[in-house]
Amino acid sequence: MIVKASKSLWHEFGPMGVASGPLRRSESIDLIVVGGGILGLSTALHAAGAGLSVRVVEAGEIGEQASGLNGGQVIPGLKYDPSSLRALFGEARGERIIAFAASTADKVFDLILNLRLDVPQRRSGWIQAAHEPKAARSAETRASEWRQCGADVAVLNGAEITSLTGACGYIGGWIDRRAGIIQPLAYTRELARAAIENGAKIATGTRVTRLLQNIDGWVAETTLGYELRARSVVVATNAYTDNLIPGLRESVIILHSFQIATAPLPPNLDAAGPFLYIARSSRGQASAAIPFLCEGHLAMSRRCEITGAGVMSSGARIGKARMTLHRHWIRTKYFYYRCGIVSLDGYDARGFRGLIVRRC
């Protein structure tokens, strides 16, 4: 069930959404995309650009849920450092994952530039700050590994963090200059516009209730009684996944977040620096403070993490349990159901993830 979301600050600024409405007839196309968030719209944009006929089916309105309500962080990389990815997946596959993860922020900002999307943005970097020696050592290791992979990163001392962010009390950390922030609702709406200009069609206020496989591909039944027929289906519902695909809902781990925005600030207060991520404490807690100046407002986002207390009561077992969750998080980004249908849960707080293609 989709819960109606309240409007955020992002609705006050940025481009208007494209005109769309419910599905009005049955159709036969090459590709059905279920879900009109960032992932589904990016999939539709690129698939239409490759010459496929595409129909996006969105149960609500474009951008009204997570894609238009998140903090807008665009951070390359994954939870795991490069050495951990190689250990988990082997050298060859690990290197492919590292290269892909390293390119994600470039993909987003290049797309905005090349398609001239009307999206407020700032690419001034991301700082992971450390308040204790152990966290500082981890930051140095992470920066060193990504620098060896060619990333534009650097280790920072406490004074440098204060100079860049105004935050005092941190003993060190690292900065990833590839990262930045976008206005997520504007990005979502502009992806929809670009997808339509590429030839994709979008239906809002229409829920896909059932997927049936036949000799020619797939039939999608909708709440309005119309049917869509296509050879392939991409399910891009992520946290709003229902029972459309058996087992998919159980594979999604839902994290909640909130945002707080100030009243308009005086023009002499500058929020143009990198945004700050506070490293985990010894108890596994973390938060993020992300300054983003939007028409005089300073938006601050804090992201809730899965903490130790919520997983296991013993500190020795917490790490093992959290490692299991993180492995699960990586695996469930791609859910292959049957020939011609995939689910891509590739958008999260760390930005663009991309389209995975599998032939059968």
C-alpha positions in Angstrom: 0.0 0.0 0.0 1.3 3.5 -0.9 0.9 6.1 1.8 0.3 9.6 0.5 3.4 11.6 1.3 3.4 15.2 2.5 5.0 17.8 0.3 8.6 18.8 0.9 10.6 22.0 0.4 11.5 20.6 -3.0 7.9 21.2 -4.3 8.4 25.0 -3.7 11.3 25.3 -6.1 12.3 23.9 -9.5 10.6 23.0 -12.7 6.9 22.0 -12.9 6.2 18.4 -13.6 5.2 17.1 -17.1 1.6 16.7 -18.0 0.5 13.1 -17.5 -2.5 11.1 -16.6 -4.0 7.6 -16.2 -3.7 4.9 -18.8 -6.5 5.3 -21.3 -6.3 2.2 -23.5 -4.6 -1.2 -23.8 -1.2 -1.2 -25.6 1.5 -3.4 -27.0 5.0 -2.1 -26.6 8.6 -3.4 -26.3 9.1 -2.6 -22.6 6.9 -2.0 -19.6 8.4 0.0 -16.7 6.5 -0.4 -13.4 7.4 2.6 -11.2 8.0 6.2 -12.2 10.7 7.2 -9.8 14.3 8.0 -10.7 15.2 4.5 -11.5 12.2 3.7 -13.6 12.4 7.0 -15.5 16.1 6.7 -16.2 15.4 3.2 -17.5 12.7 4.5 -19.7 14.9 7.4 -21.0 17.7 5.1 -22.0 15.6 2.3 -23.4 13.6 4.8 -25.5 16.9 6.3 -26.6 18.0 2.9 -27.8 14.9 2.6 -30.0 12.5 0.7 -27.8 8.8 1.6 -27.4 8.4 2.1 -23.6 5.4 2.7 -21.3 6.0 3.8 -17.7 3.2 3.0 -15.3 3.2 4.9 -12.0 0.6 4.3 -9.2 0.8 7.8 -7.9 2.3 11.0 -9.4 5.8 11.6 -10.6 8.1 12.5 -7.8 5.6 12.3 -4.9 7.4 9.5 -3.1 11.0 8.7 -2.3 12.6 10.0 -5.5 11.2 13.4 -4.9 11.5 13.5 -1.2 15.1 12.4 -0.5 18.1 14.5 0.5 19.6 14.6 -3.0 23.0 13.2 -2.1 24.9 11.9 -5.1 27.9 9.9 -3.7 29.9 7.5 -5.7 31.1 4.2 -4.2 29.4 1.6 -2.1 29.3 0.7 1.6 32.3 -1.6 1.0 35.8 -0.3 0.2 37.5 -1.6 -3.0 39.5 -4.2 -1.1 36.4 -5.6 0.4 34.6 -5.8 -2.9 37.5 -7.7 -4.4 37.4 -10.1 -1.5 33.7 -10.6 -1.7 33.3 -11.0 -5.5 36.8 -11.9 -6.8 39.3 -9.8 -8.7 37.6 -9.7 -12.1 34.0 -9.1 -10.9 35.2 -6.9 -8.0 37.0 -4.6 -10.4 33.9 -4.3 -12.6 31.8 -3.4 -9.5 34.4 -0.9 -8.4 34.6 0.8 -11.8 30.8 1.0 -12.0 30.4 2.4 -8.4 33.1 4.9 -9.1 31.3 6.2 -12.2 27.9 6.8 -10.7 28.2 10.5 -9.7 29.7 11.3 -13.1 26.7 9.6 -14.7 24.2 11.8 -12.9 26.0 15.1 -13.4 26.9 14.3 -17.1 23.2 13.4 -17.7 22.1 16.7 -16.3 24.7 18.6 -18.4 24.2 16.7 -21.7 20.4 16.8 -21.6 20.3 20.3 -20.2 18.1 19.2 -17.4 16.7 22.1 -15.3 18.0 20.7 -12.0 19.6 22.8 -9.2 22.9 21.1 -8.3 26.1 21.6 -6.6 29.2 19.4 -6.9 31.5 20.5 -4.1 32.3 17.2 -2.5 31.4 14.9 0.4 33.3 14.8 3.7 33.3 11.8 6.0 34.4 13.3 9.3 35.9 11.3 12.2 35.5 12.2 15.8 37.7 9.4 17.2 41.1 7.9 16.3 39.6 4.6 15.1 37.2 6.4 12.7 40.1 8.6 11.5 42.2 5.5 10.6 39.3 4.0 8.7 38.9 7.3 6.8 42.6 7.3 5.8 42.4 3.7 4.6 39.3 4.3 2.6 40.7 7.4 1.0 43.9 5.6 0.2 42.1 2.7 -1.5 39.9 5.0 -3.7 42.9 7.2 -4.6 44.6 4.1 -5.9 41.6 3.5 -8.1 42.0 7.0 -9.6 39.4 8.8 -7.5 39.7 12.5 -6.7 39.9 12.1 -2.9 42.1 13.4 -0.1 42.7 12.9 3.6 41.7 15.9 5.8 42.8 17.0 9.3 40.5 18.6 11.8 41.5 22.1 10.9 40.8 21.5 7.2 37.3 20.1 8.0 36.6 23.2 10.1 37.8 25.4 7.3 35.6 23.7 4.7 32.4 23.1 6.7 32.5 25.3 9.8 32.1 22.2 12.0 34.5 22.1 15.0 35.6 19.1 17.0 36.5 16.6 14.4 40.0 15.2 14.4 40.2 14.2 10.7 38.4 12.5 7.9 38.4 12.4 4.1 36.8 14.2 1.2 35.5 12.7 -2.0 35.4 15.6 -4.6 33.4 13.5 -7.1 30.2 13.8 -4.9 27.6 16.5 -4.9 23.9 17.3 -4.3 21.0 17.7 -6.7 17.4 18.9 -6.2 15.8 15.4 -6.3 12.3 16.3 -7.3 13.5 18.5 -10.1 15.8 15.7 -11.3 12.9 13.2 -11.2 10.5 15.6 -13.1 13.2 16.4 -15.7 14.0 12.7 -16.2 10.3 12.3 -17.0 10.3 15.2 -19.5 13.5 13.9 -21.2 12.0 10.3 -21.4 8.9 11.7 -23.1 11.0 13.7 -25.5 12.9 10.5 -26.3 9.6 8.7 -27.2 8.6 7.0 -23.9 5.0 7.3 -22.7 4.1 7.8 -19.0 0.8 6.9 -17.2 0.3 8.1 -13.7 -2.5 7.2 -11.3 -2.4 3.7 -12.6 -1.3 0.6 -10.7 -0.1 -2.7 -12.2 -2.0 -5.4 -10.3 -0.8 -8.5 -12.0 1.9 -9.8 -14.4 1.1 -12.8 -16.6 3.6 -14.6 -18.9 2.6 -15.9 -22.3 4.4 -17.1 -25.4 5.0 -13.6 -26.6 6.2 -12.1 -23.4 4.2 -10.4 -20.6 0.8 -9.0 -20.0 0.4 -6.3 -17.3 -3.1 -5.9 -15.8 -4.0 -2.6 -14.3 -6.5 -1.2 -11.9 -8.2 0.6 -14.7 -8.9 -2.6 -16.6 -6.5 -1.9 -19.5 -3.8 -4.3 -20.4 -0.2 -3.7 -21.5 1.6 -6.3 -23.5 5.4 -6.4 -23.9 8.3 -8.7 -24.3 10.1 -7.4 -21.2 9.2 -5.8 -17.9 11.3 -3.8 -15.5 9.9 -3.5 -12.0 11.4 -0.3 -10.4 9.2 0.0 -7.3 11.9 -0.3 -4.7 10.6 0.5 -1.2 7.0 0.6 -2.5 7.1 -3.0 -3.8 3.9 -4.9 -3.2 3.1 -8.5 -4.1 3.4 -8.1 -7.9 6.4 -10.4 -8.0 6.5 -13.2 -5.4 9.4 -12.9 -3.0 10.4 -9.4 -4.1 8.8 -7.5 -1.2 10.6 -9.7 1.3 14.0 -8.9 -0.3 13.7 -5.1 0.3 15.1 -3.6 3.4 13.3 -0.3 4.1 15.2 2.6 5.7 13.4 5.8 6.8 14.7 9.4 6.6 13.6 12.9 7.4 14.6 16.4 6.4 14.5 19.7 8.2 14.7 23.0 6.4 15.3 26.5 7.9 13.4 29.6 7.1 15.2 31.7 4.4 18.7 32.7 5.5 20.5 36.0 5.1 22.5 36.2 1.8 25.8 36.5 3.7 25.5 33.0 5.1 27.2 30.7 2.6 26.2 27.0 2.3 28.3 26.3 -0.8 30.8 23.9 0.8 31.0 20.1 0.8 28.3 18.3 2.8 29.4 16.4 5.9 28.8 12.8 6.9 29.7 12.0 10.5 31.5 8.7 10.8 30.0 5.9 12.9 30.7 6.0 16.6 31.8 2.9 18.5 28.1 2.1 19.0 27.4 2.0 15.3 25.4 5.2 15.1 25.7 7.7 12.3 24.1 10.8 10.9 24.6 13.1 8.0 24.3 16.9 7.8 24.0 18.1 4.3 23.9 21.8 3.6 22.0 22.7 0.4 21.1 26.3 -0.4 17.7 26.4 -2.2 16.3 29.9 -2.9 17.7 31.1 0.4 16.7 28.0 2.5 19.3 25.8 4.1 18.0 22.2 3.9 19.5 19.8 6.4 19.0 16.0 6.0 19.8 13.3 8.5 19.8 9.7 7.3 18.8 6.9 9.7 21.1 3.9 9.6 20.6 0.3 10.9 22.2 0.6 14.3 23.7 -2.1 16.4 21.0 -2.0 19.0 18.4 -2.8 16.4 20.1 -5.9 15.2 21.7 -7.8 18.1 22.4 -7.2 21.8 25.9 -8.5 21.8 28.6 -6.2 20.4 30.7 -9.1 19.0 27.7 -10.4 17.0 26.5 -7.0 15.8 29.3 -6.7 13.3 28.5 -10.1 11.8 24.8 -9.3 11.6 25.4 -6.0 10.0 27.8 -7.6 7.5 25.0 -10.0 6.5 22.6 -7.2 6.0 25.0 -5.3 3.8 25.6 -8.4 1.7 21.9 -8.7 1.4 21.6 -5.1 0.4 24.1 -5.6 -2.5 22.4 -8.7 -3.7 18.8 -7.4 -3.7 19.7 -4.5 -6.0 19.0 -6.9 -8.9 16.1 -9.4 -8.7 15.8 -11.7 -11.7 12.3 -13.2 -11.8 11.8 -15.0 -15.2 12.8 -14.6 -18.8 12.1 -11.1 -19.9 11.3 -9.6 -16.5 13.7 -8.0 -14.0 13.4 -5.8 -10.9 15.9 -3.0 -10.4 16.1 -1.6 -6.9 19.0 0.5 -7.8 18.2 3.9 -6.5 19.0 4.8 -2.9 20.4 7.6 -0.9 23.8 7.2 -2.7 22.4 8.3 -6.0 22.2 6.8 -9.5 22.8 3.1 -9.9 22.0 2.3 -13.5 20.3 -0.3 -15.6 21.3 -3.9 -15.5 20.5 -6.1 -18.6 20.3 -9.8 -18.6 19.5 -12.0 -21.6 18.0 -15.5 -21.4 
